[in-house]
Amino acid sequence: MPVFCRRTFLSASTAALALPFASEASAAPTISLPADVAQRDAATVMAIRTPSPVVAMTFDDGPHPRLTPVLLDMLKARGLRASFYLIGNRVVNWPDLVRRIADEGHEIGNHSWSHPNLAKYSDAAVLDQIDRTSNAIFKITGRPPVTFRPPYGAFSRRQRLMLYEARNLPTILWSVDPQDWRRPGASVVANRIISGARSGSIILGHDIQSGTVKAMPSTFDTLTTRGLKFLPISQMMGWPLWQSRRFRRVSRPG
C-alpha cells in the first residue's frame, strides 16, 4: 500500500468553497484553497484527508466515443459518481458525450487541449492549452472545470503555482496508479486499484483503455463491499458539487 506524507493531503474539513465566477476569455472560475495548502504544496492535491471512507475515481484522456458510454452505463447502474479529466480537442468532437457525463452527475476536469508535455511549454502556451479546454467545456455544459490534471503528471512546482495564481485551478494528481496505460490486462488493473485504495485515495484510470473499462465492475463492487464510497473530486475536497454551482461569464478587463 502506498505511504503518504503529510504534504500530499488536502484536509476536506478545511477546504475553502469555490466562488461562482468565470472569465469569458478563460472560462476559469475563481476558487481558493487554504493559503497554507496553496503555498506549501504548490496548490497540488494527491490525496484527501476525509472524515468518511470515500475515494475519487478519476478517468483521463477521454471522452472515447465507444468506451466512455460503456463506463457511464456501469457507473449509472451502481449509482456511483466519478471525475473525468477531458482533453479539449476530444471535447469538441463529442459534445453530446461530454454533456452526458455532466448530466449524469460526474465532474469534468481540465486535461489540456492536446495532451502535450506541458513541462516543456512556456507559461503563455500552458494557459492557452488550459483556457481553450475550459472554454470548450463551459460552452457545452454551462460550467467550467475547477481543477486541472497535467498530461503525464508533467508539471513543475513553479507551473502549478503559476496556474493557481493565474486561473485559481489546483492541480490534481493521484495516489493510486494502476499503470493501465501499459495495458497489463483488466484483472491486473483491478487488483492494483483494489490493493492500493484507501479512504482519501485519488485513483487514476483512463477510459480510452478497454482493459480499464473491463476492470471497473470488479473494482467498483469490491471497493463498495469494503465500505468505500465514490465521490467526485470537488465534493471530496469539501467544495460544492460541481453541477450545483452557478457560474457566470464576464468579460476580462482590458
N, C-alpha and C positions, 0 to 999 in steps of 0.2 A: 504494500500500500504506500502511496506517495507520502512524503513527510512535508508539511507546510511550515514555513517560517512565518513569524507574525506579520511581516510586511506584505504577504500575499493575500491577506484577508481584508475585506471591507465589512465592517460591522453593520448589519441591516438595521440595528436599533439606532444607529447614529446617522444613517444616510439622509441627506437633505432631499427635499422634494423638488421636482422639476417645475420650472415656470413655463407657462404657455406662450412661447414666443418663437417665431421662425422668420428668418430674413428671406426676402424674396430671392436674393442672389444665391444664397447657400441652402435655403430650406433647413437650416440647422437651428435647433432650439437652444434657448438659454437654460442651462441646468447647472447645478452645483453639487460638488462633493464637499464633505468637511475639509476645511483648509489644510489640516494636518495630513489628511489622506492624499489630497491633490499634490502637495509639495513633497511629502516623504516618499510616496510611491509613484510619482510621476503620473498621477491620475490613471493608474493601471490596476485592474482587478483580475485576479487569477482564481480566486475562490471567495466565498462569502460566509462570514460567521453568522449563523442564523439561530433564532430561538426555537425553531421547529425543524423536523427532519425533512428537508427539501433539497432538491438538486435542480440544476438548469441543464436541460438537454439542448445543445446548440448544433445547428447544421450550416455548414459553409458551402459557398460556391454555386448555389442554385440561383434561380429555380431551374429544375430539369423537367422538360415537358412530359416525360413518361414516369420517372421515378418519384418526383415530388408529389404528384397526386396519390400514388400508392401509399407513401408515407403519411400524407394528410388523412387518408382513409383510416390508417392504423391508429393515429392519434385520436381521431374523432370517435372511433369505436370504443376507445378506452376513456374518453373524457379527459385527455391529457393536453397540456399546452407546452409548446417549445419555442425556441428563438431561432430565427432563420437569418443568417448573415448573407445577404444577397449581393451579387455582382451587378453593377449598374447596366452594363450592356446586355445582360440577360433579362433584367427587369423590363426594359423597353421592348424586348422581343416577346415576352409572355406576360403581358399586363393582367390578363384575366386570372392567371395563376397567382400572381402577386396579390391581387385583390382577394382571392380566396384565402390565402394564408392569413391576411389581416382579418377578414370577416369571420374566420373560424376561431379567433381568439389567440392567435400566435403573435409573437412580437417579431418585427423586422428590424434588423440592424444593418449598418453600412459596412460593406466589404470591398470598397473601392469600385472604380468603374471598369477596369480591365484586368484586375488581378496581377499587377506588376510587383516587383520587389521595391517597395517604397523607401527602403533604407538608402537606396541609390538616387532618390529623387530630391529635387530642391523643394523648399517649403511651398513655393507657389504651385509647383506641379502636384505635390501631395494634396493641397487644398482643392485644386481643380478636380482631381480624381474623386475626392470625397464630396465636394459640392455638387458635381454632376449627378452622382448617385443619390444623394439626399433629395435633390430636386426631382429626380425621376420617381422616387418612391412617394414623395409628397404629392405629386400630380396624380398618381394612381390611387393612393389610399386616403389622401386628405390629411396625412400626418407624416412628419419626417422621422427618420431614425434618431434615437437619442443616445446610442452607443456605437462604437466603431471597433471592428476587428481587422487588423492588418493582414494581408495575404502572407502566408508562411510564418506569421508572427514576427516578421522582419520590420521592426520599427524601433528606433533608438529611444533612449530615455529623453533626450532633448526633443525629439519629434513628438513624443507623447505629451510632453508638457506644452509644446508649441500648439498642438491640436486642441488641447484642453483650453488653453488661453485664447486661441483664435475662434474656436467653434463650440467650446464647452462640451465637447464629446470625450467621455472617458474611454480608454482603450480596454477592451475586454479580451483577455487571453483565456487560459483554461488550466485546469488542474488534473484532468484525466484525458489522455490522448491514446486512443487505441491504434494509432497509425494506420487507419483504414485506407489511406491513400496508397499504401503499399499492396492493397488487395490481398490480405492474408486469408480471406475467407470469412463467411458470416459467423461461424462458431467461434473463431478466434477473436473477431471484433467484439462479439457479445461477451465472451469470457473476460477480455481485457477491461471492458467498461464495468462489468459486474464486480470484478475483483478490486477495481480502483475507486469505485464510487463510494462516497460517504456524505453525510449531511454537509451541505455547503459547497459541494463539488460543482464545478462548471465542466461539463463533458463536451468534448469536441467530436463532431462527426461531419460527414459530407454526404448530402443527399444526391450527389451526382454519381455515387458509387453504389452499384447494385448490391454488393455484398453487405454494405452498411444498412441499406434498407431491409434486406433479408434478416439482418441481425436484430432488428428493432423489436419484433414481437417478444422474443425471449428476454431481451434486455428490459423492456418496459415491464413485463409481467413479473420477472424475478425481483427487480428493484421495488416494484409496488408491493410484492409479497413481504419484502424486508421492511416495509413501513415507510419507504421514501415516497415523497410526493414530488411532482414535476411542476415547476413554475417558470414563467418567462423571466428573463434577466431583470427587467425593471422591477417587477413585483418582488423578486427575491432580494433585491437591493433595498427594498423598503420604499420605492417610489410608487406613484400611482400607476395602475395598469395602463399600458401603452394605449390601448384602444379607447380608454375613458378620458384621455387628456384632450383638451381643446387647444388647438394651435391656430394662430392667425398669421397670415403673410403680411409683411410690412416691407416697405422699400428701405434699402440700406442707405444711410446718409451719404451724400456725396456721389 
